[in-house]
Amino acid sequence: MNRVLLPLLTVLMLAAAPAARAQSYAVDDSASQVLASSVGLRWDSSMPASRGPQTMSGSVTVNVRLDVRRWKGRQVRIYQVLQAPPGAGVLVSWTSQGRLMPGRMRDGERALVYVGRIDLDELQDIFHINITADGNRLEGREALRFGFELEEGMQ
């Protein structure tokens, strides 16, 4: 009985275990340039509804430069990450010029922007970023922090 029970328990434990996320590394994006000192969000409606979210929107252009020389010759996945104040209700979408992928994400999420082999020291692109937030949740000037993470060995 124990010979059957132990392998069965092992299989059940492995099936129930959450999928492990690969090791992530921060990518140096310090050479990136935001083409505005700050993003001014504006109310989307001049006559806000009495119920529901009161959305605000704004946009900014960023010259993205990712120093990836450390991973040259390797297969990787690169994600853009967004850190926003808790509960800020921020949605970000962006277009790119093609080197990196366009996408969208909410505060606290990350979105895939590159899959493939690194053949250069630096990945460059231009992101046109649109930001939408629930104005009821914002408390004055808020800081959004974008960054990039890389995972190795992905096909």
C-alpha positions in Angstrom: 0.0 0.0 0.0 2.8 2.5 0.9 4.5 1.8 -2.5 1.4 3.0 -4.3 0.6 5.9 -1.9 3.9 7.6 -1.8 4.2 8.0 -5.6 0.6 9.1 -5.8 1.1 11.8 -3.1 4.3 13.0 -4.9 2.4 13.4 -8.2 -0.5 15.2 -6.5 1.9 17.6 -4.7 3.7 18.4 -8.0 0.4 19.0 -9.7 -0.8 21.3 -7.0 2.4 23.3 -6.8 2.2 26.7 -8.5 4.3 27.1 -11.6 7.6 28.7 -10.7 8.5 32.0 -12.4 11.9 32.1 -14.0 14.6 34.2 -12.3 14.1 37.9 -13.4 16.9 40.4 -13.7 16.5 44.2 -13.8 17.6 45.7 -17.1 19.5 49.0 -17.0 17.3 51.6 -18.7 19.1 54.6 -17.4 19.9 55.8 -20.9 16.2 56.1 -21.7 14.8 59.6 -22.1 11.3 60.8 -21.2 10.5 63.6 -23.6 8.5 65.6 -20.9 9.4 66.5 -17.4 5.9 65.3 -16.2 2.7 64.0 -17.6 -0.3 66.2 -17.0 -3.4 64.1 -16.7 -6.7 65.9 -17.8 -10.2 64.9 -16.9 -11.8 62.9 -19.8 -15.2 64.6 -19.2 -16.0 68.2 -18.4 -19.2 67.0 -16.8 -18.2 64.0 -14.6 -20.9 61.5 -13.8 -22.0 61.3 -10.2 -21.3 57.6 -9.9 -18.5 55.4 -11.2 -14.9 56.2 -12.1 -13.9 59.7 -13.1 -11.2 59.0 -15.6 -8.2 61.2 -16.4 -5.8 60.7 -19.3 -2.4 61.8 -20.5 0.4 60.8 -22.8 4.1 60.9 -23.0 6.8 59.8 -25.4 9.9 57.9 -24.2 13.1 57.0 -26.1 13.7 53.6 -24.7 17.3 52.4 -24.4 17.9 49.0 -22.7 21.5 48.0 -21.9 21.4 44.2 -22.7 25.1 43.6 -23.4 25.2 41.3 -20.3 22.9 38.8 -22.1 24.4 39.1 -25.6 24.0 35.8 -27.5 21.3 34.5 -25.2 17.6 33.8 -25.7 15.5 36.1 -23.4 12.1 37.6 -22.6 12.0 41.2 -21.6 9.0 42.6 -19.7 8.0 46.2 -19.0 6.8 46.6 -15.4 4.7 49.4 -13.8 4.8 50.4 -10.2 2.1 52.8 -9.2 0.6 53.9 -5.9 -1.6 51.1 -4.5 -5.1 51.3 -5.7 -4.4 54.1 -8.2 -6.4 52.4 -10.9 -3.9 53.1 -13.6 -4.1 51.6 -17.1 -1.2 52.2 -19.5 -1.0 51.3 -23.2 1.8 52.1 -25.6 2.8 51.8 -29.2 6.3 51.2 -30.4 8.3 51.5 -33.6 8.7 47.8 -33.9 11.9 46.7 -32.1 10.0 46.2 -28.9 6.3 45.1 -28.8 3.4 47.4 -28.1 1.1 46.5 -25.2 -0.9 47.4 -22.2 -0.9 46.8 -18.5 -2.4 47.9 -15.2 -0.6 49.1 -12.1 1.4 46.3 -10.5 1.5 44.2 -13.7 4.2 43.5 -16.2 3.9 43.1 -20.0 6.1 41.2 -22.5 7.9 43.6 -24.9 10.6 41.4 -26.4 11.2 37.7 -27.1 14.3 36.5 -28.9 18.1 36.4 -29.0 20.1 39.4 -27.9 22.5 40.3 -30.7 23.2 44.0 -29.8 24.5 45.8 -26.7 21.4 48.0 -26.6 17.8 47.6 -27.6 16.2 50.9 -28.7 12.7 51.9 -29.5 10.3 54.8 -29.1 7.2 54.3 -26.9 4.2 56.6 -27.2 2.5 55.9 -23.8 -1.1 56.6 -23.0 -2.0 56.7 -19.3 -5.6 56.5 -17.9 -6.3 56.7 -14.2 -9.4 56.8 -12.0 -9.3 60.4 -10.8 -11.2 59.5 -7.7 -8.3 57.4 -6.5 -5.5 59.8 -7.2 -4.1 61.9 -4.4 -2.3 64.9 -5.9 0.9 64.3 -7.7 1.5 60.6 -8.1 4.7 58.9 -9.3 4.6 56.1 -11.9 7.7 54.0 -12.1 8.4 52.0 -15.2 11.2 49.5 -15.5 12.2 46.4 -17.4 12.9 42.9 -16.3 14.6 40.1 -18.2 14.3 36.3 -18.0 16.9 34.1 -19.7 16.6 30.9 -21.6 13.1 31.4 -23.0 12.3 30.0 -26.4 
